[in-house]
Amino acid sequence: MRLTFTDDAIEAIAKYAKMVNETTENIGARRLHTVIETLLEDISYNAGGNHPVIDIVIDAAYVKEHLQSQIKDLDLQKYIL
């Protein structure tokens, strides 16, 4: 599997990590690791084995689609005491 990140995807990932750090505990670059891990969870789960090598392009739309539920959960956290 070959992953390619577009410039808009990298920007979206960085903005999301910054936003989460600002609204929850600021854990710095470790947050970026967590965001990327969450983003690539499905891909990582299905990687490996005897599957043919395929190209996957990660763009801003992919980032939004795969992190949408985490964004909603984050928005709800501010209402939980």
N, C-alpha and C positions, 0 to 999 in steps of 0.2 A: 504494500500500500504506500502510495506516495502522496503526502499532504502538501498543499500549497496554500499559503495564506495571502490574501489580497491585502493591499494597503488599508482599505476601508475596514477589513476584518480586524487587523492589528489595532487600528484606532478604536474600534468598537470594544474590543477586549480590554484595552487600557482604560477607556472611559468607564466601563462597567466595574473594573477592579477598583478604580479610584472612588467611584460612587459608593461602593460597598464599604470601603475603608472609611469614608467620611461619615457614613450613617450607622456603622456598627463599630466594633473594635478595630482600630487601625493596626493591622499586622504587617504593613508594608508590602514588600515584594512577595511574601508568602501568600498574600491574597491573590496575586496574579497566578501563582501556581495552582491555587484552588480553583480559580475561574477556568483556567485552561483544562484542568483535570475534569471539571464538570462539563465543559464544552465538548470534550473529546471522549466522554464516557462510552457512548454507543460505538464509536469507531474503535476504541481500544478493546471493547468487549468482543467485537467481531474480527479483530485483526489476528493475524498469525495462521498457523495451520497450512493447509495445502491449497489455499485460495489463490486465484490468479492475482497478479499485481494490478491494481487499479489506481487511477489518479482521482484524488478528491480535492476539490477547491473549496476552501473555507472563505466565504465572503461575509460582508456585514449582514446580509439577509439570513445566512446560516447561523451566525452568532445570535441574532435577535430571536430566531425561531427556537434555538436550543437553550437559550437562557431566559426566555420569556417567563416561565413559571417561577424561576428564582427571583426575577424582578418583581413579580406580583407578591411573592412571599415576603420580600424585603419591604414592600410598601405596607403590608399588613402588620409587620413587626412593630411599627411605631404606635399602633393602637393597643398592643398587648402590654399589660403592666407587669 
